[in-house]
Amino acid sequence: MSLLTRFTRCLHLSDTKEAIVQNLFWAVLGKIVNLLSGLLVGIIVARYLGPEQYGLMDYVISYVFLFQSFAIFGLDAIEVREEARGQQPFQTIIGTAFTLKMMFAVVFMAAVILTSWWLEADGYTTLLVAVYSLSIVFNTLNVIRNYFTAIVQNEFIVKAEIARTMIGVGIKIVLLLCHASLTWFMVAYMFDFVLVGSGYIMAYHVKVGHLVEWRFDADVARFLLREAFPLLLTNIAVIVYQRIDHVMIGQMIDKEAVGYYSVASRFVEVLIYIPMILAQTITPVLVSARERSEQEYIHKGQQFMNLSLWCSFLAAILTSFLSSWVVRYTFGPEYLPAVAVLQVLSFKATSVALSNTAGAMLVTEGLQRWAILRDGFGCVVCVILNYLLLPRYGIMAAAFVAIASNVAAGYLADAFIPAYRHLFVRQTRALFFGWRDVLKFKRIMNSR
């Protein structure tokens, strides 16, 4: 019996909640190792490159990330849901999803290079985009991660991700010691996707079987595409209002400003991960609860929403309070313009928590076809406000707009979409009364 299992047994949790806690432990452990290692390397790389080149690197990553949402085609959430239901052989679902993703990846890898060549006067930027765009292809192996998420067994893939992280950190440190150029760092960041994809394949081979057992099924493909298409539009809107600020800052201000904004975003990514992994982890649990009892499903969904929202809020307050100290003693004095941005942007985690748990519930209820309305609203708010405010108020405007966009998409829009109005009621309840569940956290975890 592992130490983690012994610990969860001491808490006297139900079998379901024990599985959730263990899954969350491995998911959070992997992400903490990844984020902290990435943050440490990011600090060293940022100090080495300086605000302008570091900003250019973040601009390229953000630009490619915009196109990656097309290649994913909204299939991740649907794949997890269908594998959790178990109505089709998982080899068929995972094989079909992988084939579809690979086709989209090739198309949009070409698209990201061509659009960069058309938009950018600087050919060097396009070269960096071309190098990093290979990550879109290797990201298709994320279907393996989705499978382990569906069966609530993150342990196997997290170990692969930790190994990838440590190797990737080693490569970047070697580049630093060799005084490598920005181009080589972009190659190293792209190679991270190669490493993690290889780790996923090894974990699948050891714990499940061979990739040759994957099967493509045309009927399943049509079903997945039909179910995922609303989420594609949603994901595009989400990616736009989550990452377009980096691109717009680079286009409307300069790459150095992107560097400052990126520093603040680095710390916020850690905060945002908490509600994101919680929403991803509870999706299979909510699916099972809804099949047993509608009342149980509503009760569990409200509890998860309450805890996610208020834990994120407390973490945001702490981060905002410590922001000056954090930036000064990590990235260095030359990045101090990022402090004010971080003080505001840290509260983005709260808005993400409010939105993501509701997003997991709408997927569970099969209501994703209307999600494009909520996220499209957030996308419009983001682009318009950034376009109007960035030239006048700079990167501080982008920080406030990031929060406003999340609130608009993940909360306010639900009040105007009839199919989502019940989610708006639950979110409002979480905003005003959710803090109570934080106070009785242990009792909630011990309940069945």
Steps between C-alpha positions, in 0.01 A plus 500: 500500500645838399548788743232698315249215536574471872447874539163499322388197701575694819255768386221237485382618160249321284646295215397761245651790691813300575544453125439872444754602767765264362434617146519863608821431691674361192355765271602782734841346572576473129384851430686643800822335385436622146401853597771550761768356273367706211485808721857447619629450145280787382656729757851404393414524130323835548801643681726367224292618203372829642145641472503550121618155390304330780194688381563384143520139619169531686343672200595204275368245752174690538458538123544127436273421795216686328511250212540199725134530603397427140711184494348378828153560349333488842553124511670477841191547718288273279767229500518504881122491529453209259784296650352559847163372379657185356233446235763458224834314515756752619743386227249619241439835668866577558604380153231701327576813703872468425444463125273803488742710705797405282313606186411836653853544637661477157253749352535760775874466530515617140244773575695646793817527291324658202309756707815598687684547169213719378462710818858536620746731329772336708607173336679385817171496690347279229797263528440466874130441436584225249730327750253510787202402281627139502358486852152489346576160345654344811216635716267245334638234738304677773226247418688259728487748784127540446451124532676482837298804614177323401582197715616728787859367501727798451790333681630325188517804274620739771814293548565532127441875516737542794772312310437722196525809718831404653655412163366823348642704787839335450499585129419867565769529767754361253389762247545771760850379581580496127364856458261377230284731290124544526452262205643208696277578796196485270620160376535386863148614592361320195698187593314490833198378304709223344616391845157497661343322201765229527428472873127458435572221252724320750240533780227367272717210384584396857158544660249443219625348175634574156416794278439262208177402679358846431224493242350771283125480458323729253171494694677584824690775317176658380356475851810656660510781245131571541530509879830690500418766241321730747799460731736582211331836461503538875868409529592745225316775685660397830850485353448837336396677818758311709803555272414774252612763751864385462473523122320836502756646740776389263321648200370825658778583750827305472666167587655643818152570639413138419797400716367687803149368450636148455681516835173577678323230301761244606393525863130515415531172305576327830182641656285423197612138493320421827143558372592361156625163628212481748245548221677243282522246781138525614350454153502115518374521860212729403409271209474203740310702763245619243436146382427397860293798615425849373488630856841352582642652182368849583629476857851387400520755218412786738758387754777481242405842365503656847836356600666579167381862501589594855830314521605682183390833648710448814801402289453812282498730805823349630670526159392862452633592845840339437535603134769769545723270704439207265594684180799684646666189641424268209511670161697796630466881527490550122159323499343714776248654254330157520412547871192716449379263228539199731312673782196525274543193279521259796122535544453348156527164680173573681314573178647186340382292797149642466492414131679164483289308749187615319669396176556148635133481597369613162712232329366241744145610419566496125433872464825591329323601178415837656845559647609700197255774601655548843860477385433697184371779721821488703706504183323810368538678835872414508585614148294820509620612844864423421473684169353806672704503820845359418630806310395732782565302820754238391540157658301596812195519276569146377501372860158649578362390163617141563286484815204678339505259206492196727216641707305591187541157342491274803233671709302791354428323170340209687225734622394574141517146358184308606675161495768629738288707735504228765882519494480876555286436808755251635788738426321784678442270796871414499597870493290592803487181705778274369743610773305285745626182331861615548437511876363145503742354246594194711136408562428517125790271417390247765138491377390231255 
